[in-house]
Amino acid sequence: MGIGMRRSPRFRVPVPVLCSVFVFSQLTCAVPRAYADTPPTRWDIAKDPGARARWDLHVRVRQMLLLRGQLDTESMRDAALERARALLEEARAETSQDVRLRFDLGEVYYAIDRYERAVAVLVPALEMAPEHPGAVDALAYLAYAYAKLDKSSAERATYEKYLARVNDDRSRATAMLNLAEAEMRLGNMSDAIAGYKETIALCESLPSGVSQAHTLILAVWGLAVALDRDGQAREGLAAARRAVMMDPDDRAIAHDPNVFFVPQYDRYWYLAMGATVRAEDAKAADEAARAWKKVEETWTKYIDPADAHDRWTAIAKARRDRAKAQRLAAEARVPTTKAPKGAKPPPLPPPQP
């Protein structure tokens, strides 16, 4: 979850938009800054005349990436990204001696869903300048790209490097959440559960805010699924109940565009657990029957697309069987409507012409 989420689901929240203002030459540029971006000095340009052009391109691309979020339509945002890509490729940013352009290109490739290309650009760029201040954001985008490609081992290793560098607690919480999801995808349930709990504890220690609350909700959802898959069904449902209280409309796991799941059908495990909590709370028999039917159908949406290598399918089938049994039991409790004693049957409809 994205905050951006994932391994089972992978929620991934995009890297926070960088914000800073630089004044360069005659331009007042809104340049995102996750690191200390500094323009070349006169002496730098004297030694390397191309340094000024590379800096200008970097500033222009950062403007495009920052301002695209303010554009009105998806087509306009896509056009901005394609323009940034074209400018960087024309300047051969992938092999540029200015690692900032390499980092910019990797981020653009990630934003246009070219994840293999993002990896191909960012890995050598990070090898070229592992201590560059911009490497921190580059590591985050590399981790996201690995997540999208379902390369959880590489994602995990990248997040460990990122966490060793980043100090901001909100950014750390997002990375810790995603790392826990990577551990779950790899089947390392003890590490995943511990990671979710650490993320929850960190979020609860932070001042209230939209970002903090969103990460906390996703971490509680992730903990619920991890416990359930680890055979701790009761504890998993308890965590799911807390998640439902925090996210009553499943908005974080069902409707947030910044939350993605790998594989995509993994989303239904989360939704099935939320539906189970609501079914257990149903009072009337007919209401319970409908609720358990929804649980059963949601588990089927997980099971049907799962491949033969899915490590969780057997548990999902057991959960669906339980939901079916609960549905049948609820249906058996639904009172049947009987006609009052002495009542006449309704008249037959007139014959059709």
C-alpha positions as CSV (number, residue, x, y, z in Angstrom):
1,M,0.0,0.0,0.0
2,G,1.6,3.8,-1.1
3,I,1.9,5.3,0.4
4,G,2.1,3.7,-2.1
5,M,1.2,-0.9,-0.5
6,R,2.3,-4.2,-1.9
7,R,3.9,-7.7,-1.6
8,S,0.7,-9.0,-1.3
9,P,-0.9,-6.0,-2.1
10,R,1.7,-3.6,-2.6
11,F,0.6,-0.3,-1.5
12,R,3.0,2.3,-2.8
13,V,2.7,5.9,-2.2
14,P,4.6,8.1,-4.7
15,V,7.6,9.9,-3.4
16,P,6.6,13.1,-1.8
17,V,6.7,16.0,-4.2
18,L,9.9,18.0,-3.7
19,C,9.4,21.6,-2.9
20,S,11.8,24.4,-3.0
21,V,12.3,27.6,-4.9
22,F,15.5,28.3,-6.8
23,V,16.4,31.5,-8.5
24,F,18.7,31.0,-11.4
25,S,19.7,33.4,-14.1
26,Q,16.6,35.4,-15.2
27,L,14.3,32.5,-14.3
28,T,12.4,32.1,-11.0
29,C,12.1,28.3,-11.0
30,A,10.0,26.1,-8.8
31,V,12.5,23.4,-8.5
32,P,11.6,20.3,-6.4
33,R,14.5,19.7,-4.0
34,A,14.9,16.5,-2.1
35,Y,18.6,17.3,-2.0
36,A,20.8,20.3,-2.0
37,D,20.6,21.3,-5.7
38,T,23.2,23.9,-6.6
39,P,23.7,25.5,-10.0
40,P,27.2,25.5,-11.5
41,T,29.4,28.4,-10.7
42,R,31.2,30.6,-13.2
43,W,34.3,28.6,-12.6
44,D,32.4,25.3,-13.1
45,I,31.2,26.6,-16.5
46,A,34.6,27.8,-17.4
47,K,36.0,24.3,-16.9
48,D,33.0,22.6,-18.4
49,P,31.0,24.7,-20.8
50,G,28.3,22.0,-21.0
51,A,27.6,22.3,-17.3
52,R,25.2,25.3,-17.8
53,A,23.1,23.5,-20.4
54,R,22.9,20.4,-18.2
55,W,21.8,22.4,-15.2
56,D,19.2,24.3,-17.4
57,L,17.7,21.0,-18.5
58,H,17.6,19.6,-15.0
59,V,15.8,22.7,-13.8
60,R,13.3,22.5,-16.7
61,V,12.6,18.8,-16.1
62,R,12.1,19.4,-12.4
63,Q,9.6,22.2,-13.2
64,M,7.7,19.9,-15.5
65,L,7.5,17.1,-12.9
66,L,6.4,19.6,-10.2
67,L,3.8,21.4,-12.3
68,R,2.2,18.3,-13.9
69,G,0.3,17.7,-10.7
70,Q,-1.4,21.0,-11.3
71,L,-2.5,20.2,-14.8
72,D,-6.3,19.7,-15.3
73,T,-6.4,16.5,-17.4
74,E,-4.7,13.2,-17.6
75,S,-3.7,13.8,-21.2
76,M,-2.0,17.1,-20.3
77,R,-0.1,15.4,-17.5
78,D,0.9,12.6,-19.9
79,A,2.1,15.2,-22.4
80,A,4.2,16.9,-19.8
81,L,5.9,13.6,-18.9
82,E,6.5,12.7,-22.6
83,R,8.0,16.1,-23.2
84,A,10.3,15.6,-20.2
85,R,11.3,12.2,-21.5
86,A,12.0,13.4,-25.0
87,L,14.2,16.3,-23.7
88,L,16.2,13.9,-21.5
89,E,16.6,11.3,-24.1
90,E,17.7,13.9,-26.7
91,A,20.3,15.0,-24.3
92,R,21.4,11.4,-23.7
93,A,20.8,11.7,-20.0
94,E,21.2,8.0,-19.5
95,T,24.9,8.3,-20.0
96,S,25.3,11.9,-18.9
97,Q,28.3,12.9,-16.7
98,D,25.7,14.8,-14.6
99,V,24.1,12.2,-12.4
100,R,21.1,14.5,-11.7
101,L,20.0,14.0,-15.3
102,R,20.2,10.2,-14.9
103,F,18.1,10.4,-11.7
104,D,15.6,12.7,-13.5
105,L,15.3,10.2,-16.4
106,G,14.8,7.3,-14.1
107,E,12.0,9.1,-12.3
108,V,10.4,10.0,-15.6
109,Y,10.6,6.4,-16.8
110,Y,8.9,5.3,-13.6
111,A,6.2,7.9,-14.0
112,I,5.3,6.7,-17.5
113,D,5.2,3.0,-16.4
114,R,8.5,2.0,-18.1
115,Y,9.8,0.2,-15.0
116,E,12.4,-1.9,-16.7
117,R,13.9,1.3,-18.2
118,A,13.8,3.0,-14.8
119,V,15.8,0.2,-13.3
120,A,18.2,0.2,-16.2
121,V,18.9,3.9,-15.7
122,L,18.8,4.2,-11.9
123,V,21.0,1.2,-11.0
124,P,24.2,2.4,-12.8
125,A,23.4,6.0,-11.8
126,L,23.4,5.0,-8.1
127,E,26.6,3.0,-8.7
128,M,28.1,6.1,-10.2
129,A,27.2,8.4,-7.3
130,P,26.0,6.4,-4.3
131,E,26.6,9.3,-1.9
132,H,25.1,12.1,-4.0
133,P,22.3,13.8,-2.1
134,G,19.9,13.0,-4.9
135,A,20.6,9.3,-4.5
136,V,18.0,9.1,-1.7
137,D,15.1,9.9,-3.9
138,A,16.6,7.8,-6.7
139,L,16.6,4.8,-4.3
140,A,12.9,5.4,-3.6
141,Y,12.0,5.4,-7.2
142,L,14.1,2.3,-7.8
143,A,12.4,0.5,-5.0
144,Y,9.0,1.5,-6.5
145,A,10.1,0.2,-9.9
146,Y,11.2,-3.1,-8.4
147,A,7.8,-3.4,-6.6
148,K,5.9,-2.8,-9.9
149,L,8.0,-5.5,-11.5
150,D,7.3,-7.9,-8.6
151,K,11.0,-8.2,-7.8
152,S,10.6,-8.3,-4.1
153,S,14.2,-9.3,-3.1
154,A,15.7,-6.4,-5.0
155,E,13.0,-4.1,-3.6
156,R,13.8,-5.2,-0.1
157,A,17.5,-4.6,-0.6
158,T,16.8,-1.1,-2.1
159,Y,14.5,-0.1,0.8
160,E,17.1,-1.2,3.3
161,K,19.6,1.2,1.6
162,Y,17.0,3.9,1.5
163,L,16.2,3.6,5.2
164,A,19.9,3.8,6.0
165,R,19.9,7.3,4.4
166,V,16.6,8.9,5.1
167,N,15.9,10.8,8.3
168,D,12.4,12.2,7.9
169,D,10.0,10.0,9.9
170,R,7.1,10.3,7.5
171,S,9.2,9.1,4.6
172,R,10.6,6.4,6.8
173,A,7.1,5.2,7.7
174,T,6.2,4.8,4.0
175,A,9.4,2.9,3.3
176,M,8.9,0.7,6.4
177,L,5.4,-0.1,5.3
178,N,6.5,-1.1,1.8
179,L,9.4,-3.1,3.2
180,A,7.0,-5.0,5.3
181,E,4.9,-5.7,2.2
182,A,8.0,-6.9,0.4
183,E,8.7,-9.3,3.3
184,M,5.2,-10.7,3.1
185,R,5.5,-11.2,-0.6
186,L,8.6,-13.2,0.0
187,G,6.9,-15.3,2.7
188,N,8.9,-13.9,5.5
189,M,5.9,-13.6,7.8
190,S,7.7,-12.9,11.1
191,D,9.6,-10.0,9.5
192,A,6.5,-8.7,7.8
193,I,4.4,-8.7,11.0
194,A,7.2,-7.0,12.9
195,G,7.6,-4.5,10.1
196,Y,3.9,-3.6,10.1
197,K,3.9,-3.2,13.9
198,E,7.0,-1.0,13.8
199,T,5.3,1.1,11.1
200,I,2.1,1.4,13.2
201,A,4.1,2.4,16.3
202,L,6.1,5.1,14.3
203,C,2.9,6.5,12.8
204,E,1.2,6.7,16.1
205,S,4.2,8.7,17.5
206,L,4.0,11.3,14.8
207,P,1.8,14.5,14.8
208,S,-1.5,14.0,13.2
209,G,-1.7,14.6,9.4
210,V,-3.2,13.2,6.2
211,S,0.0,11.4,5.2
212,Q,0.6,10.0,8.7
213,A,-3.0,8.8,9.0
214,H,-3.0,7.2,5.5
215,T,0.2,5.3,6.2
216,L,-1.2,4.1,9.6
217,I,-4.4,2.8,8.0
218,L,-2.5,0.9,5.3
219,A,-0.2,-0.5,8.0
220,V,-3.1,-1.8,10.0
221,W,-4.6,-3.4,6.9
222,G,-1.3,-5.0,6.1
223,L,-0.9,-6.3,9.6
224,A,-4.4,-7.9,9.4
225,V,-3.5,-9.7,6.2
226,A,-0.1,-10.8,7.4
227,L,-1.5,-12.3,10.6
228,D,-4.2,-14.0,8.7
229,R,-1.8,-15.6,6.3
230,D,0.5,-16.6,9.2
231,G,-2.3,-18.7,10.6
232,Q,-3.3,-16.2,13.3
233,A,-6.9,-15.8,12.1
234,R,-8.3,-14.4,15.2
235,E,-5.6,-11.8,15.6
236,G,-5.9,-11.0,11.9
237,L,-9.6,-10.3,12.2
238,A,-9.0,-8.2,15.2
239,A,-6.6,-6.0,13.2
240,A,-9.1,-6.0,10.3
241,R,-11.8,-4.8,12.6
242,R,-9.5,-1.9,13.6
243,A,-8.8,-1.2,9.9
244,V,-12.5,-1.1,9.1
245,M,-13.1,1.4,11.9
246,M,-10.3,3.6,10.5
247,D,-11.3,3.0,6.9
248,P,-15.0,2.4,6.9
249,D,-15.5,2.6,3.2
250,D,-12.4,0.7,2.2
251,R,-11.3,3.9,0.5
252,A,-7.6,3.3,1.2
253,I,-7.5,-0.2,-0.2
254,A,-10.2,0.0,-2.9
255,H,-10.2,3.5,-4.3
256,D,-6.9,5.3,-3.7
257,P,-5.0,5.6,-7.0
258,N,-1.7,5.8,-5.1
259,V,-2.2,2.3,-3.6
260,F,-1.3,-0.6,-5.9
261,F,-1.2,-4.3,-5.4
262,V,1.1,-7.0,-6.8
263,P,-0.4,-9.2,-8.0
264,Q,-3.5,-7.1,-8.7
265,Y,-5.9,-9.6,-7.4
266,D,-4.2,-9.5,-4.0
267,R,-6.4,-6.5,-3.3
268,Y,-9.3,-8.9,-2.7
269,W,-7.7,-10.5,0.3
270,Y,-7.9,-7.1,2.1
271,L,-11.4,-6.5,0.9
272,A,-12.5,-10.0,1.9
273,M,-11.2,-9.4,5.4
274,G,-13.1,-6.2,5.7
275,A,-16.3,-7.8,4.3
276,T,-15.8,-10.6,6.9
277,V,-15.8,-8.1,9.8
278,R,-19.0,-6.5,8.5
279,A,-20.7,-9.9,8.0
280,E,-19.9,-10.9,11.6
281,D,-21.6,-7.7,12.7
282,A,-24.8,-8.3,10.7
283,K,-27.8,-8.8,13.0
284,A,-30.7,-10.0,10.9
285,A,-30.5,-13.4,9.2
286,D,-31.2,-12.0,5.7
287,E,-28.7,-9.2,6.2
288,A,-26.1,-11.8,7.4
289,A,-26.8,-14.0,4.4
290,R,-26.2,-11.2,2.0
291,A,-23.0,-10.1,3.8
292,W,-21.6,-13.6,3.8
293,K,-22.4,-14.0,0.2
294,K,-20.3,-10.9,-0.5
295,V,-17.5,-12.4,1.5
296,E,-17.7,-15.6,-0.5
297,E,-17.7,-13.7,-3.8
298,T,-14.7,-11.6,-2.8
299,W,-12.6,-14.6,-1.9
300,T,-13.5,-16.1,-5.3
301,K,-12.1,-12.9,-6.9
302,Y,-8.8,-13.7,-5.2
303,I,-8.8,-17.4,-5.9
304,D,-9.9,-17.5,-9.6
305,P,-7.0,-15.4,-11.0
306,A,-4.3,-16.9,-8.7
307,D,-1.7,-18.9,-10.4
308,A,-0.4,-22.3,-9.3
309,H,2.5,-20.8,-7.5
310,D,0.4,-18.6,-5.2
311,R,1.4,-19.5,-1.7
312,W,-1.8,-18.3,-0.1
313,T,-4.5,-20.0,-2.3
314,A,-5.2,-22.9,0.1
315,I,-5.8,-20.5,3.0
316,A,-8.1,-18.3,0.7
317,K,-10.1,-21.4,-0.2
318,A,-10.5,-22.3,3.5
319,R,-11.7,-18.8,4.2
320,R,-14.2,-19.0,1.3
321,D,-15.5,-22.4,2.5
322,R,-16.1,-20.8,5.9
323,A,-18.0,-17.9,4.3
324,K,-20.1,-20.3,2.4
325,A,-21.0,-22.3,5.5
326,Q,-21.9,-19.0,7.3
327,R,-24.1,-18.0,4.4
328,L,-25.9,-21.3,4.3
329,A,-26.5,-21.1,8.0
330,A,-27.8,-17.6,7.8
331,E,-30.1,-18.5,4.9
332,A,-31.5,-21.3,7.0
333,R,-32.4,-18.8,9.7
334,V,-34.3,-16.5,7.3
335,P,-38.0,-16.8,8.2
336,T,-40.2,-17.9,5.4
337,T,-43.3,-15.8,4.7
338,K,-46.5,-17.8,5.2
339,A,-50.0,-16.8,4.0
340,P,-52.4,-16.0,6.9
341,K,-54.8,-18.7,7.8
342,G,-57.9,-18.6,5.6
343,A,-56.3,-16.1,3.1
344,K,-57.3,-16.6,-0.5
345,P,-54.6,-17.0,-3.1
346,P,-54.1,-13.9,-5.4
347,P,-56.1,-14.1,-8.7
348,L,-54.4,-15.4,-11.8
349,P,-53.2,-12.8,-14.2
350,P,-55.4,-12.3,-17.3
351,P,-54.4,-14.4,-20.3
352,Q,-52.1,-12.6,-22.7
353,P,-53.6,-11.7,-26.0
